[in-house]
């Protein structure tokens, strides 16, 4: 259970982080640092700042969406969420927007 933050009488809610480190790929070249970057970021947020951290490594789009949906199930309107992604990025083409 994540404890909410109360500082000088002000309520700041609970703090969650979803950390994704994608290092090994089937089609693209593998990277050297995303897993380490993700692990260090997770440890810092958890140990120094008191975040509840969920970490996913080498996730595909379905795994990442599943992790977001699972996190969404526990969030309240006053909660805070930090999303961290280390890995290759690409832009998917969708229908035209106006």
The 8 nearest C-alpha neighbors of each residue, nearest first, counted from 0:
[[1, 2, 51, 3, 13, 73, 50, 15],
 [2, 0, 13, 51, 3, 14, 50, 15],
 [1, 3, 13, 0, 4, 12, 14, 49],
 [4, 2, 13, 12, 1, 5, 11, 14],
 [5, 3, 11, 12, 10, 13, 6, 2],
 [4, 6, 10, 9, 11, 8, 3, 7],
 [5, 7, 9, 8, 4, 10, 11, 3],
 [8, 6, 9, 5, 10, 4, 11, 3],
 [7, 9, 6, 5, 10, 11, 4, 12],
 [10, 8, 6, 5, 7, 11, 4, 12],
 [9, 11, 5, 12, 4, 8, 6, 3],
 [12, 10, 4, 5, 9, 3, 13, 77],
 [13, 11, 3, 78, 77, 4, 10, 79],
 [12, 14, 3, 78, 79, 2, 1, 4],
 [15, 13, 79, 50, 80, 78, 51, 12],
 [16, 14, 51, 80, 50, 52, 79, 81],
 [17, 15, 81, 52, 80, 82, 18, 53],
 [16, 18, 53, 82, 54, 52, 83, 81],
 [17, 19, 54, 83, 82, 37, 84, 16],
 [20, 18, 84, 55, 56, 54, 83, 85],
 [21, 19, 56, 34, 85, 33, 37, 84],
 [22, 20, 57, 86, 56, 33, 85, 23],
 [21, 23, 30, 33, 29, 86, 57, 34],
 [24, 22, 29, 57, 21, 30, 25, 28],
 [25, 23, 29, 27, 26, 28, 22, 57],
 [24, 26, 27, 23, 28, 29, 57, 22],
 [25, 27, 24, 28, 29, 23, 87, 22],
 [28, 26, 24, 25, 29, 87, 23, 30],
 [27, 29, 24, 30, 26, 23, 25, 22],
 [30, 28, 23, 24, 22, 27, 31, 25],
 [29, 31, 22, 32, 28, 23, 33, 86],
 [30, 32, 33, 22, 29, 34, 35, 23],
 [31, 33, 35, 34, 36, 30, 22, 85],
 [34, 32, 85, 36, 20, 22, 35, 86],
 [33, 35, 20, 37, 36, 32, 22, 38],
 [34, 36, 38, 32, 37, 33, 39, 20],
 [37, 35, 33, 39, 34, 38, 32, 40],
 [36, 38, 40, 34, 20, 35, 39, 33],
 [39, 37, 35, 41, 40, 36, 34, 42],
 [40, 38, 42, 36, 41, 37, 35, 43],
 [39, 41, 37, 43, 38, 42, 36, 44],
 [40, 42, 38, 44, 39, 43, 45, 37],
 [43, 41, 39, 45, 40, 44, 46, 38],
 [44, 42, 40, 46, 47, 45, 41, 39],
 [43, 45, 48, 41, 50, 42, 47, 46],
 [44, 46, 50, 49, 42, 43, 48, 47],
 [47, 45, 43, 42, 49, 44, 48, 50],
 [48, 46, 43, 44, 45, 49, 42, 50],
 [47, 49, 44, 50, 45, 46, 43, 14],
 [50, 48, 45, 46, 47, 44, 51, 14],
 [51, 49, 45, 14, 15, 44, 48, 52],
 [50, 52, 15, 45, 16, 1, 14, 49],
 [53, 51, 16, 50, 15, 17, 45, 41],
 [52, 54, 17, 18, 16, 55, 51, 15],
 [53, 55, 18, 17, 19, 52, 56, 41],
 [54, 56, 19, 18, 58, 20, 53, 57],
 [55, 57, 20, 58, 21, 19, 54, 34],
 [58, 56, 21, 22, 23, 20, 59, 55],
 [59, 57, 62, 56, 63, 21, 55, 60],
 [58, 60, 62, 61, 63, 57, 21, 64],
 [59, 61, 63, 62, 64, 58, 65, 66],
 [62, 60, 64, 63, 59, 65, 58, 66],
 [63, 61, 65, 59, 58, 64, 60, 66],
 [62, 64, 66, 60, 65, 61, 58, 59],
 [65, 63, 67, 61, 66, 62, 68, 60],
 [64, 66, 62, 68, 63, 67, 61, 69],
 [65, 67, 63, 69, 64, 68, 62, 70],
 [68, 66, 64, 70, 65, 69, 71, 63],
 [67, 69, 71, 65, 70, 66, 64, 72],
 [70, 68, 66, 72, 71, 67, 65, 73],
 [71, 69, 67, 72, 68, 73, 66, 74],
 [70, 72, 68, 74, 69, 73, 67, 75],
 [71, 73, 69, 70, 74, 68, 75, 67],
 [74, 72, 71, 70, 75, 69, 68, 78],
 [75, 73, 71, 72, 78, 70, 76, 77],
 [74, 76, 78, 77, 73, 71, 12, 13],
 [75, 77, 78, 74, 79, 12, 13, 73],
 [76, 78, 12, 75, 79, 11, 13, 74],
 [79, 77, 13, 12, 75, 76, 14, 74],
 [78, 80, 14, 13, 15, 12, 77, 81],
 [81, 79, 15, 16, 14, 82, 78, 17],
 [80, 82, 16, 15, 17, 83, 79, 14],
 [83, 81, 17, 16, 18, 80, 84, 19],
 [84, 82, 18, 19, 17, 81, 85, 16],
 [83, 85, 19, 20, 18, 86, 82, 37],
 [86, 84, 20, 33, 21, 19, 37, 83],
 [87, 85, 21, 33, 22, 20, 88, 84],
 [88, 86, 89, 85, 21, 22, 30, 27],
 [87, 89, 86, 90, 85, 84, 21, 91],
 [90, 88, 91, 87, 92, 86, 27, 60],
 [89, 91, 92, 88, 93, 87, 60, 94],
 [92, 90, 93, 89, 88, 94, 60, 95],
 [93, 91, 90, 94, 95, 89, 96, 88],
 [94, 92, 91, 95, 96, 90, 97, 89],
 [93, 95, 96, 92, 97, 91, 90, 89],
 [94, 96, 93, 97, 92, 91, 90, 89],
 [97, 95, 94, 93, 92, 91, 90, 89],
 [96, 95, 94, 93, 92, 91, 90, 89]]
